[in-house]
Amino acid sequence: QVQLVESGGGLVQPGGSLRLSCAASGFSLDYYTIAWFRQAPGKEREGVSCISGSRTYYGDSVKGRFIISKDNAKNTVYLQMNSLKPEDTAVYYCARHRSRIVSFSKYDYPYWGQGTQVTVSS
């Protein structure tokens, strides 16, 4: 059974950092693209970053500030978020693609975690 469990969210001041974790079970990270999405109140869910094998991709709004990585031994994907801004405030979700194809379309991801809240505020 595929499961994704996010952790690491919280309240942080502008300019601060957080690291999100996505613990996966029921499948191997080697065979699927994993993405981080976020959804702010009243906004569409947007793709933030994804990793497929050793390839990493970022949305324009987080490029240069966020880093996605994975630990295959722990079957866990991480999102290191630096230089956080108030507009980064959202619920962050990790999701598994149907394959190793790279995509930022939420419709290509049938499996989702429960989400973790990130709030950037002074």
Accessible surface in RSA format (square Angstrom, percent):
REM  Atomic radii and reference values for relative SASA: ProtOr
REM  Chains: A
REM  Algorithm: Lee & Richards
REM  Probe-radius: 1.40
REM  Slices: 20
REM RES _ NUM      All-atoms   Total-Side   Main-Chain    Non-polar    All polar
REM                ABS   REL    ABS   REL    ABS   REL    ABS   REL    ABS   REL
RES GLN A   1   184.44 103.1 125.28  91.6  59.16 140.9  55.22 117.5 129.23  98.0
RES VAL A   2    34.54  22.7  16.16  14.6  18.38  44.3  16.16  14.0  18.38  49.9
RES GLN A   3    96.70  54.1  92.52  67.6   4.18   9.9  15.09  32.1  81.62  61.9
RES LEU A   4    10.41   5.8   0.79   0.6   9.62  24.2   0.79   0.6   9.62  25.9
RES VAL A   5    78.20  51.5  76.46  69.2   1.74   4.2  76.46  66.4   1.74   4.7
RES GLU A   6     6.57   3.8   0.00   0.0   6.57  15.7   0.00   0.0   6.57   5.4
RES SER A   7    60.29  50.9  55.73  74.4   4.56  10.5  41.30  87.9  18.99  26.6
RES GLY A   8    37.59  46.4   0.00   N/A  37.59  46.4  25.00  68.6  12.59  28.2
RES GLY A   9    29.52  36.4   0.00   N/A  29.52  36.4   2.54   7.0  26.97  60.4
RES GLY A  10    29.43  36.3   0.00   N/A  29.43  36.3  29.29  80.4   0.14   0.3
RES LEU A  11   133.75  74.5 100.83  72.1  32.92  82.8 100.83  70.8  32.92  88.6
RES VAL A  12    22.48  14.8  17.15  15.5   5.34  12.9  22.48  19.5   0.00   0.0
RES GLN A  13   121.95  68.2 119.94  87.7   2.01   4.8  32.18  68.5  89.77  68.1
RES PRO A  14    61.14  44.6  39.81  36.3  21.33  77.5  40.22  33.2  20.92 130.0
RES GLY A  15    56.70  69.9   0.00   N/A  56.70  69.9  30.23  82.9  26.47  59.3
RES GLY A  16    21.58  26.6   0.00   N/A  21.58  26.6  20.97  57.6   0.61   1.4
RES SER A  17    57.24  48.4  37.72  50.3  19.52  45.0  21.44  45.7  35.80  50.2
RES LEU A  18    35.22  19.6  30.53  21.8   4.69  11.8  35.22  24.7   0.00   0.0
RES ARG A  19   132.14  55.5 117.20  59.7  14.93  35.6  28.28  38.7 103.85  62.9
RES LEU A  20     0.00   0.0   0.00   0.0   0.00   0.0   0.00   0.0   0.00   0.0
RES SER A  21    23.86  20.2  23.86  31.8   0.00   0.0  10.48  22.3  13.38  18.7
RES CYS A  22     0.44   0.3   0.44   0.5   0.00   0.0   0.00   0.0   0.44   0.5
RES ALA A  23    49.24  45.3  46.57  71.9   2.67   6.1  46.76  65.9   2.48   6.6
RES ALA A  24     9.91   9.1   0.48   0.7   9.43  21.4   0.68   1.0   9.23  24.4
RES SER A  25    51.05  43.1  47.89  63.9   3.16   7.3  43.99  93.7   7.06   9.9
RES GLY A  26    53.80  66.3   0.00   N/A  53.80  66.3  19.61  53.8  34.20  76.6
RES PHE A  27    28.09  14.1   6.06   3.8  22.03  57.3  20.97  12.7   7.12  20.4
RES SER A  28    43.19  36.5  36.49  48.7   6.70  15.4  27.84  59.3  15.35  21.5
RES LEU A  29     1.96   1.1   0.73   0.5   1.23   3.1   0.73   0.5   1.23   3.3
RES ASP A  30    61.90  43.4  59.08  58.8   2.82   6.7  15.23  35.9  46.67  46.5
RES TYR A  31   146.22  68.3 139.09  79.1   7.13  18.6  93.06  69.9  53.16  65.5
RES TYR A  32    54.00  25.2  52.44  29.8   1.56   4.1  11.10   8.3  42.90  52.9
RES THR A  33     0.00   0.0   0.00   0.0   0.00   0.0   0.00   0.0   0.00   0.0
RES ILE A  34     1.32   0.8   1.32   1.0   0.00   0.0   1.32   1.0   0.00   0.0
RES ALA A  35     0.00   0.0   0.00   0.0   0.00   0.0   0.00   0.0   0.00   0.0
RES TRP A  36     0.00   0.0   0.00   0.0   0.00   0.0   0.00   0.0   0.00   0.0
RES PHE A  37     0.66   0.3   0.66   0.4   0.00   0.0   0.66   0.4   0.00   0.0
RES ARG A  38    14.16   5.9  13.94   7.1   0.21   0.5   2.80   3.8  11.36   6.9
RES GLN A  39    59.61  33.3  55.54  40.6   4.07   9.7  11.75  25.0  47.87  36.3
RES ALA A  40    21.30  19.6  18.14  28.0   3.16   7.2  18.59  26.2   2.72   7.2
RES PRO A  41   125.20  91.2  96.29  87.8  28.91 105.1 108.85  89.9  16.35 101.6
RES GLY A  42    92.77 114.4   0.00   N/A  92.77 114.4  45.77 125.6  47.00 105.3
RES LYS A  43   139.47  68.0 127.83  78.4  11.64  27.7  80.38  72.4  59.09  62.9
RES GLU A  44   131.45  75.5 119.76  90.6  11.69  27.8  60.97 117.9  70.48  57.5
RES ARG A  45    62.42  26.2  49.48  25.2  12.94  30.8   3.82   5.2  58.59  35.5
RES GLU A  46    73.65  42.3  69.77  52.8   3.89   9.3  30.90  59.8  42.75  34.9
RES GLY A  47    15.71  19.4   0.00   N/A  15.71  19.4   0.41   1.1  15.30  34.3
RES VAL A  48     2.04   1.3   0.71   0.6   1.33   3.2   2.04   1.8   0.00   0.0
RES SER A  49     0.00   0.0   0.00   0.0   0.00   0.0   0.00   0.0   0.00   0.0
RES CYS A  50     0.00   0.0   0.00   0.0   0.00   0.0   0.00   0.0   0.00   0.0
RES ILE A  51     9.55   5.4   8.43   6.3   1.12   2.7   8.43   6.1   1.12   3.0
RES SER A  52     0.23   0.2   0.00   0.0   0.23   0.5   0.20   0.4   0.02   0.0
RES GLY A  53    12.57  15.5   0.00   N/A  12.57  15.5  11.77  32.3   0.79   1.8
RES SER A  54   109.91  92.9  77.12 102.9  32.78  75.5  52.37 111.5  57.54  80.6
RES ARG A  55   114.81  48.2 109.40  55.8   5.41  12.9  57.94  79.2  56.87  34.5
RES THR A  56    56.77  40.4  36.49  37.0  20.28  48.3  13.44  18.0  43.33  65.5
RES TYR A  57    75.50  35.2  71.76  40.8   3.74   9.7  60.31  45.3  15.19  18.7
RES TYR A  58    47.59  22.2  34.42  19.6  13.17  34.3  28.75  21.6  18.84  23.2
RES GLY A  59    13.96  17.2   0.00   N/A  13.96  17.2  13.96  38.3   0.00   0.0
RES ASP A  60   127.19  89.1 101.10 100.6  26.10  61.7  38.63  90.9  88.56  88.3
RES SER A  61    62.81  53.1  40.50  54.0  22.31  51.4  47.82 101.8  14.99  21.0
RES VAL A  62     0.23   0.2   0.22   0.2   0.01   0.0   0.23   0.2   0.00   0.0
RES LYS A  63   122.65  59.8 102.23  62.7  20.42  48.6  63.53  57.2  59.11  63.0
RES GLY A  64    83.26 102.7   0.00   N/A  83.26 102.7  43.51 119.4  39.75  89.0
RES ARG A  65    29.93  12.6  26.73  13.6   3.20   7.6  25.19  34.4   4.74   2.9
RES PHE A  66     3.94   2.0   0.00   0.0   3.94  10.3   0.00   0.0   3.94  11.3
RES ILE A  67    97.82  55.7  97.15  72.4   0.67   1.6  97.15  70.0   0.67   1.8
RES ILE A  68     5.22   3.0   0.00   0.0   5.22  12.6   0.00   0.0   5.22  14.2
RES SER A  69    49.84  42.1  47.41  63.3   2.43   5.6  33.97  72.3  15.87  22.2
RES LYS A  70    48.89  23.8  21.00  12.9  27.88  66.4  17.90  16.1  30.98  33.0
RES ASP A  71    45.35  31.8  40.67  40.5   4.68  11.1  14.01  33.0  31.35  31.3
RES ASN A  72    78.62  54.2  59.64  57.6  18.98  45.7  26.93  64.8  51.70  50.0
RES ALA A  73   103.37  95.0  56.30  86.9  47.07 107.1  69.17  97.4  34.20  90.6
RES LYS A  74   140.91  68.7 118.85  72.9  22.07  52.5  73.27  66.0  67.64  72.1
RES ASN A  75    31.01  21.4  31.01  30.0   0.00   0.0  17.31  41.7  13.70  13.2
RES THR A  76    12.82   9.1  12.82  13.0   0.00   0.0   5.01   6.7   7.81  11.8
RES VAL A  77     0.39   0.3   0.39   0.4   0.00   0.0   0.39   0.3   0.00   0.0
RES TYR A  78    27.06  12.6  27.06  15.4   0.00   0.0  16.11  12.1  10.95  13.5
RES LEU A  79     0.00   0.0   0.00   0.0   0.00   0.0   0.00   0.0   0.00   0.0
RES GLN A  80    52.46  29.3  52.33  38.2   0.13   0.3  24.03  51.2  28.43  21.6
RES MET A  81     0.00   0.0   0.00   0.0   0.00   0.0   0.00   0.0   0.00   0.0
RES ASN A  82    46.53  32.1  46.53  45.0   0.00   0.0  16.89  40.7  29.64  28.6
RES SER A  83    60.66  51.3  55.69  74.3   4.98  11.5  19.61  41.7  41.06  57.5
RES LEU A  84     2.46   1.4   0.00   0.0   2.46   6.2   0.00   0.0   2.46   6.6
RES LYS A  85    86.39  42.1  85.75  52.6   0.64   1.5  39.74  35.8  46.65  49.7
RES PRO A  86    74.76  54.5  67.55  61.6   7.21  26.2  67.89  56.1   6.87  42.7
RES GLU A  87   119.45  68.6  93.66  70.9  25.79  61.4  59.26 114.6  60.20  49.1
RES ASP A  88     0.44   0.3   0.44   0.4   0.00   0.0   0.00   0.0   0.44   0.4
RES THR A  89    37.09  26.4  33.58  34.0   3.51   8.4  31.56  42.4   5.54   8.4
RES ALA A  90     1.98   1.8   1.12   1.7   0.85   1.9   1.98   2.8   0.00   0.0
RES VAL A  91    41.66  27.4  41.46  37.5   0.20   0.5  41.46  36.0   0.20   0.6
RES TYR A  92     0.00   0.0   0.00   0.0   0.00   0.0   0.00   0.0   0.00   0.0
RES TYR A  93    35.39  16.5  35.39  20.1   0.00   0.0   9.28   7.0  26.11  32.2
RES CYS A  94     0.00   0.0   0.00   0.0   0.00   0.0   0.00   0.0   0.00   0.0
RES ALA A  95     0.00   0.0   0.00   0.0   0.00   0.0   0.00   0.0   0.00   0.0
RES ARG A  96    18.44   7.7  18.44   9.4   0.00   0.0   0.00   0.0  18.44  11.2
RES HIS A  97     9.55   5.2   9.55   6.6   0.00   0.0   8.55   8.8   1.00   1.2
RES ARG A  98   140.59  59.0 122.32  62.4  18.27  43.5  54.91  75.0  85.68  51.9
RES SER A  99    38.75  32.7  35.96  48.0   2.78   6.4  37.66  80.2   1.09   1.5
RES ARG A 100   105.52  44.3 100.24  51.1   5.27  12.6  35.54  48.6  69.98  42.4
RES ILE A 101   116.47  66.3 110.09  82.0   6.38  15.4 115.96  83.5   0.51   1.4
RES VAL A 102    48.19  31.7  25.83  23.4  22.36  53.9  25.83  22.4  22.36  60.7
RES SER A 103    17.28  14.6   9.04  12.1   8.24  19.0  14.31  30.5   2.97   4.2
RES PHE A 104    76.19  38.1  55.22  34.2  20.97  54.6  56.20  34.1  19.99  57.2
RES SER A 105    46.88  39.6  36.66  48.9  10.22  23.5  34.92  74.4  11.96  16.8
RES LYS A 106    58.20  28.4  51.25  31.4   6.95  16.5  26.85  24.2  31.34  33.4
RES TYR A 107   166.74  77.8 150.05  85.4  16.69  43.4 122.09  91.7  44.65  55.0
RES ASP A 108    44.21  31.0  44.21  44.0   0.00   0.0   2.40   5.6  41.81  41.7
RES TYR A 109     5.64   2.6   0.00   0.0   5.64  14.7   0.10   0.1   5.54   6.8
RES PRO A 110    65.43  47.7  30.03  27.4  35.39 128.7  40.93  33.8  24.50 152.3
RES TYR A 111    86.79  40.5  84.59  48.1   2.20   5.7  43.51  32.7  43.28  53.3
RES TRP A 112    76.24  30.6  45.47  22.0  30.77  72.2  35.50  18.9  40.74  66.1
RES GLY A 113     9.81  12.1   0.00   N/A   9.81  12.1   2.35   6.5   7.45  16.7
RES GLN A 114   115.23  64.4  82.15  60.0  33.08  78.8  71.86 153.0  43.36  32.9
RES GLY A 115    12.61  15.6   0.00   N/A  12.61  15.6   0.52   1.4  12.10  27.1
RES THR A 116    18.96  13.5  13.35  13.5   5.62  13.4   7.86  10.6  11.10  16.8
RES GLN A 117    88.56  49.5  79.10  57.8   9.46  22.5  49.40 105.2  39.16  29.7
RES VAL A 118     0.00   0.0   0.00   0.0   0.00   0.0   0.00   0.0   0.00   0.0
RES THR A 119    43.55  31.0  43.55  44.2   0.00   0.0  31.34  42.1  12.21  18.5
RES VAL A 120     4.44   2.9   0.00   0.0   4.44  10.7   0.00   0.0   4.44  12.0
RES SER A 121    54.44  46.0  47.90  63.9   6.54  15.1  19.46  41.4  34.98  49.0
RES SER A 122   125.43 106.0  65.92  88.0  59.51 137.1  47.65 101.5  77.78 109.0
END  Absolute sums over single chains surface
CHAIN  1 A     6138.9       4691.8       1447.1       3287.1       2851.8
END  Absolute sums over all chains
TOTAL          6138.9       4691.8       1447.1       3287.1       2851.8
